[in-house]
Amino acid sequence: MERSSWIRVSVHENGSQEFQGAYEFSLFGQRWVVLCNADAFMEALKLRPYKIKRASMLSEAIASLGVKGVFNAEGQQWNNDRRLVGPQLNKNHVEDYFPNIKLAARRLIAKWENENGTVSTVMSDLYKHSLYITALSILGMDFDTLDNPHNQLANDIGELFEVIFKRSLSPIQYWKLPFCGNIDGGRELSGRVLSAFKRVVDDYRKEKLQRQQHDENDVQKNGSPKTFLQKLIDISDGDDKKLEEERVVCNLATLLFAGTDTTSTTIAICLWEVANDSILQDELYQEVMESGLYVDNLTLTDVSSGFPRLHSFLNEVLRTKGPGPFIFLEPAERVEIRGRALYPGTMICALTTTEGYEAFSEIPTGPNDEGPEVFCPWRWLKHTPEGSLSVIKPSNKYGSYMPFGHGARVCPGASLAMAEAITGLFSILIRFELAPIENHPPLRRVSRFTQTFDSEIQLTLKPRQ
């Protein structure tokens, strides 16, 4: 492997190295560029979504399974998808999905209350909790994942996600080799999952047609808010650039996959931090307890505007320990970054967490002058003129806070993810006192589709009085 640095490398007394820009290397003939500085990262992000695109190795791996939605779309196709998909996930629409978030939280708590004080499948349960929310909000399907481990479609989705992960990180596109097209079972899995989604789409279109034929109002028969799928079809049907049926189905799949693993991993990281820091846990518990709220009477306004300590803690976890510490990109045409020309085929790895970055004006100093290189759960707090606490809204203008991306390609599901995470953490903290089991095996962070732990989190749960 050959490596040449573009930038000055500072070697500190403790032996650590600080890269103040970017560096490149060649691996098996493939040119790689790593952006490890906010300025370099911002140069690349300003060229998205047309001059720099998501890495082909990821996009092609996902598309090979028939999943072609807003996540892996590029150029004009991305613009068409995003224009119709994004608005259905903004804060106003999250209000319609919020009852599903609360229902999932109640089911998770009920399951853990029956675990006799120890939960040995924290990450698995949180994944099922997130899948429940996304399936109910996007498709209107109750998978009952926490209580029913035998739901075939839910299991197919989980297995298909594993295939996507394997194909995304494979050094060769093995599914294109002779006689290897279905060696991982992806063809049958994607066929079953996408067919099930198509049936849901077809059912709603039939229901909508029947209403139109009978000149009925466009409302749900049971009076409940519309699902994301129903809203997407309605807005698409009235648009001059209507989404084709395949794009509707694939965008449903894209959002289901993208929204489940990232949010569940984030909540898991938060719980591990809390379980290992009793002072942090006590302060968060005091905040949720003093609110006088419980899951049943919690509102989206409470979750969005209240609990400043909980928000500050979550912001800091996302900034430094989030599930997406890097993003893979590549030029769609010749571009320049840090004065160097990059051509199509060059792989770009951009670091999105800011541990190890130099200080940025966007990152507030902690209450004890903690700099941005230190994990500080209270750095996002400030006092109002009335003396109460409020939370500083993170800014990603200069690249300091990137868990949901930047600019045009910012994650459309950010509001839904934050509502799910805050509600989940609130529900768990107000009900249980958490601690790792005795002699808990060490946990390491490993890279899969997201960066997660290499083994299960196992916690003791002591019910709060």
DANOR-V618481 format. One record per residue. N is the residue number from 1. RES is the residue in three letters. PSI is psi in degrees with one decimal (NA if undefined). Layout:
<<N:RES:PSI> <N:RES:PSI>>
//
This chain:
<<1:MET:126.9> <2:GLU:141.5> <3:ARG:135.7> <4:SER:132.8> <5:SER:137.7> <6:TRP:-14.5> <7:ILE:166.6> <8:ARG:133.5> <9:VAL:117.5> <10:SER:124.6> <11:VAL:116.6> <12:HIS:168.9> <13:GLU:-30.6> <14:ASN:3.5> <15:GLY:-10.0> <16:SER:154.7> <17:GLN:138.1> <18:GLU:113.2> <19:PHE:120.6> <20:GLN:44.1> <21:GLY:-91.8> <22:ALA:159.7> <23:TYR:161.5> <24:GLU:157.0> <25:PHE:165.1> <26:SER:129.8> <27:LEU:113.8> <28:PHE:38.7> <29:GLY:-2.6> <30:GLN:125.8> <31:ARG:127.6> <32:TRP:142.1> <33:VAL:127.4> <34:VAL:122.3> <35:LEU:113.2> <36:CYS:27.3> <37:ASN:141.7> <38:ALA:-37.8> <39:ASP:-43.8> <40:ALA:-41.1> <41:PHE:-43.6> <42:MET:-34.3> <43:GLU:-42.5> <44:ALA:-43.4> <45:LEU:-30.4> <46:LYS:-16.0> <47:LEU:-4.4> <48:ARG:152.7> <49:PRO:6.1> <50:TYR:-40.4> <51:LYS:-25.8> <52:ILE:133.4> <53:LYS:171.8> <54:ARG:146.6> <55:ALA:136.6> <56:SER:-33.7> <57:MET:-34.5> <58:LEU:-48.6> <59:SER:-42.3> <60:GLU:-34.4> <61:ALA:-42.5> <62:ILE:-44.3> <63:ALA:-27.7> <64:SER:-18.2> <65:LEU:13.8> <66:GLY:7.0> <67:VAL:105.6> <68:LYS:87.8> <69:GLY:-162.4> <70:VAL:-27.8> <71:PHE:-44.2> <72:ASN:11.8> <73:ALA:156.3> <74:GLU:164.2> <75:GLY:-139.6> <76:GLN:-32.3> <77:GLN:-41.3> <78:TRP:-43.1> <79:ASN:-42.6> <80:ASN:-44.8> <81:ASP:-48.4> <82:ARG:-39.4> <83:ARG:-30.8> <84:LEU:-33.8> <85:VAL:-46.6> <86:GLY:-50.1> <87:PRO:-25.2> <88:GLN:-2.2> <89:LEU:9.7> <90:ASN:176.2> <91:LYS:-38.3> <92:ASN:-38.2> <93:HIS:-27.9> <94:VAL:-29.1> <95:GLU:-37.1> <96:ASP:-28.3> <97:TYR:-10.6> <98:PHE:-37.3> <99:PRO:-32.7> <100:ASN:-37.1> <101:ILE:-44.0> <102:LYS:-39.4> <103:LEU:-42.3> <104:ALA:-39.5> <105:ALA:-41.9> <106:ARG:-40.3> <107:ARG:-37.4> <108:LEU:-45.6> <109:ILE:-42.5> <110:ALA:-40.8> <111:LYS:-44.4> <112:TRP:-26.8> <113:GLU:-21.6> <114:ASN:11.4> <115:GLU:9.0> <116:ASN:38.3> <117:GLY:-6.6> <118:THR:129.3> <119:VAL:116.6> <120:SER:2.4> <121:THR:49.5> <122:VAL:-50.6> <123:MET:-39.1> <124:SER:-43.1> <125:ASP:-38.7> <126:LEU:-35.4> <127:TYR:-45.5> <128:LYS:-36.4> <129:HIS:-45.4> <130:SER:-38.8> <131:LEU:-38.8> <132:TYR:-46.4> <133:ILE:-48.3> <134:THR:-40.6> <135:ALA:-40.8> <136:LEU:-38.2> <137:SER:-38.1> <138:ILE:-45.5> <139:LEU:-20.7> <140:GLY:21.2> <141:MET:126.8> <142:ASP:99.6> <143:PHE:-17.7> <144:ASP:44.1> <145:THR:-29.6> <146:LEU:-28.6> <147:ASP:-15.5> <148:ASN:93.1> <149:PRO:-1.3> <150:HIS:12.7> <151:ASN:115.4> <152:GLN:-44.2> <153:LEU:-42.1> <154:ALA:-42.0> <155:ASN:-38.2> <156:ASP:-41.1> <157:ILE:-44.1> <158:GLY:-42.4> <159:GLU:-37.4> <160:LEU:-36.3> <161:PHE:-39.4> <162:GLU:-38.2> <163:VAL:-41.5> <164:ILE:-43.4> <165:PHE:-45.5> <166:LYS:-44.1> <167:ARG:-35.9> <168:SER:-35.9> <169:LEU:3.6> <170:SER:133.4> <171:PRO:-18.7> <172:ILE:151.5> <173:GLN:77.8> <174:TYR:-25.7> <175:TRP:-11.3> <176:LYS:-7.0> <177:LEU:151.6> <178:PRO:133.4> <179:PHE:9.4> <180:CYS:9.9> <181:GLY:-25.2> <182:ASN:29.6> <183:ILE:-27.0> <184:ASP:3.8> <185:GLY:7.1> <186:GLY:-33.7> <187:ARG:-48.0> <188:GLU:-40.5> <189:LEU:-49.1> <190:SER:-35.0> <191:GLY:-45.3> <192:ARG:-43.6> <193:VAL:-49.5> <194:LEU:-32.7> <195:SER:-39.9> <196:ALA:-41.7> <197:PHE:-39.0> <198:LYS:-37.0> <199:ARG:-38.8> <200:VAL:-42.2> <201:VAL:-47.1> <202:ASP:-41.1> <203:ASP:-41.7> <204:TYR:-37.9> <205:ARG:-40.0> <206:LYS:-43.3> <207:GLU:-41.7> <208:LYS:-41.3> <209:LEU:-40.7> <210:GLN:-39.8> <211:ARG:-42.7> <212:GLN:-38.7> <213:GLN:-29.9> <214:HIS:7.6> <215:ASP:40.6> <216:GLU:155.8> <217:ASN:150.4> <218:ASP:70.7> <219:VAL:159.4> <220:GLN:142.5> <221:LYS:-36.6> <222:ASN:4.7> <223:GLY:-1.0> <224:SER:158.3> <225:PRO:156.2> <226:LYS:151.9> <227:THR:168.5> <228:PHE:-43.3> <229:LEU:-48.2> <230:GLN:-40.4> <231:LYS:-41.4> <232:LEU:-43.9> <233:ILE:-42.6> <234:ASP:-46.6> <235:ILE:-35.1> <236:SER:-41.2> <237:ASP:-27.4> <238:GLY:8.0> <239:ASP:147.5> <240:ASP:-13.5> <241:LYS:56.8> <242:LYS:136.3> <243:LEU:135.7> <244:GLU:157.7> <245:GLU:-41.2> <246:GLU:-38.7> <247:ARG:-36.6> <248:VAL:-51.6> <249:VAL:-44.9> <250:CYS:-34.1> <251:ASN:-33.4> <252:LEU:-45.7> <253:ALA:-42.7> <254:THR:-47.9> <255:LEU:-34.5> <256:LEU:-44.5> <257:PHE:-47.3> <258:ALA:-31.9> <259:GLY:-11.9> <260:THR:-55.2> <261:ASP:-40.3> <262:THR:-46.0> <263:THR:-41.8> <264:SER:-37.7> <265:THR:-40.3> <266:THR:-46.0> <267:ILE:-39.2> <268:ALA:-43.5> <269:ILE:-43.0> <270:CYS:-45.1> <271:LEU:-37.2> <272:TRP:-40.7> <273:GLU:-46.1> <274:VAL:-42.8> <275:ALA:-26.1> <276:ASN:5.3> <277:ASP:94.3> <278:SER:-32.6> <279:ILE:-46.4> <280:LEU:-45.4> <281:GLN:-41.9> <282:ASP:-41.3> <283:GLU:-40.1> <284:LEU:-39.6> <285:TYR:-42.5> <286:GLN:-40.2> <287:GLU:-48.2> <288:VAL:-34.5> <289:MET:-41.7> <290:GLU:-14.3> <291:SER:-22.8> <292:GLY:10.7> <293:LEU:157.7> <294:TYR:172.4> <295:VAL:-40.5> <296:ASP:-37.2> <297:ASN:12.8> <298:LEU:137.6> <299:THR:164.2> <300:LEU:-32.2> <301:THR:-41.2> <302:ASP:-46.2> <303:VAL:-37.4> <304:SER:-36.6> <305:SER:-14.4> <306:GLY:-172.7> <307:PHE:61.9> <308:PRO:-36.6> <309:ARG:-42.4> <310:LEU:-40.6> <311:HIS:-43.0> <312:SER:-44.0> <313:PHE:-47.2> <314:LEU:-41.6> <315:ASN:-41.8> <316:GLU:-35.7> <317:VAL:-45.9> <318:LEU:-35.6> <319:ARG:-40.8> <320:THR:-23.0> <321:LYS:16.2> <322:GLY:168.6> <323:PRO:-8.7> <324:GLY:74.5> <325:PRO:-10.8> <326:PHE:163.1> <327:ILE:139.8> <328:PHE:127.9> <329:LEU:173.3> <330:GLU:152.1> <331:PRO:141.0> <332:ALA:-16.0> <333:GLU:177.9> <334:ARG:129.0> <335:VAL:167.8> <336:GLU:132.2> <337:ILE:127.4> <338:ARG:33.2> <339:GLY:2.5> <340:ARG:140.2> <341:ALA:132.1> <342:LEU:140.3> <343:TYR:159.3> <344:PRO:137.5> <345:GLY:-18.1> <346:THR:131.2> <347:MET:130.4> <348:ILE:124.8> <349:CYS:114.9> <350:ALA:125.6> <351:LEU:127.4> <352:THR:-15.6> <353:THR:155.7> <354:THR:15.0> <355:GLU:128.9> <356:GLY:-11.0> <357:TYR:158.4> <358:GLU:165.2> <359:ALA:142.5> <360:PHE:146.6> <361:SER:-21.5> <362:GLU:-23.2> <363:ILE:114.3> <364:PRO:147.9> <365:THR:144.2> <366:GLY:169.5> <367:PRO:-21.7> <368:ASN:35.2> <369:ASP:29.0> <370:GLU:129.1> <371:GLY:175.2> <372:PRO:-16.3> <373:GLU:-6.0> <374:VAL:137.7> <375:PHE:117.6> <376:CYS:105.6> <377:PRO:-16.0> <378:TRP:10.0> <379:ARG:-18.8> <380:TRP:13.5> <381:LEU:149.2> <382:LYS:159.4> <383:HIS:136.2> <384:THR:166.5> <385:PRO:-25.3> <386:GLU:-6.4> <387:GLY:-2.6> <388:SER:167.0> <389:LEU:143.6> <390:SER:169.3> <391:VAL:139.8> <392:ILE:126.8> <393:LYS:122.0> <394:PRO:145.2> <395:SER:139.9> <396:ASN:24.3> <397:LYS:-37.3> <398:TYR:13.1> <399:GLY:12.9> <400:SER:-22.2> <401:TYR:103.8> <402:MET:22.3> <403:PRO:-25.2> <404:PHE:16.1> <405:GLY:-159.6> <406:HIS:147.7> <407:GLY:-139.4> <408:ALA:-30.7> <409:ARG:24.3> <410:VAL:147.5> <411:CYS:123.3> <412:PRO:-19.7> <413:GLY:18.5> <414:ALA:-43.6> <415:SER:-40.5> <416:LEU:-41.5> <417:ALA:-44.3> <418:MET:-41.2> <419:ALA:-41.6> <420:GLU:-44.0> <421:ALA:-47.2> <422:ILE:-43.1> <423:THR:-43.4> <424:GLY:-46.8> <425:LEU:-42.5> <426:PHE:-48.1> <427:SER:-38.7> <428:ILE:-45.0> <429:LEU:-35.0> <430:ILE:-16.0> <431:ARG:-31.3> <432:PHE:148.9> <433:GLU:125.7> <434:LEU:145.9> <435:ALA:149.4> <436:PRO:150.4> <437:ILE:158.7> <438:GLU:136.2> <439:ASN:43.5> <440:HIS:131.5> <441:PRO:146.9> <442:PRO:145.0> <443:LEU:136.5> <444:ARG:149.4> <445:ARG:131.0> <446:VAL:153.2> <447:SER:119.6> <448:ARG:-136.6> <449:PHE:-36.3> <450:THR:173.8> <451:GLN:120.2> <452:THR:-170.5> <453:PHE:153.8> <454:ASP:-10.4> <455:SER:172.7> <456:GLU:145.0> <457:ILE:130.4> <458:GLN:121.3> <459:LEU:149.6> <460:THR:140.7> <461:LEU:115.2> <462:LYS:116.1> <463:PRO:137.2> <464:ARG:147.5> <465:GLN:NA>>
//
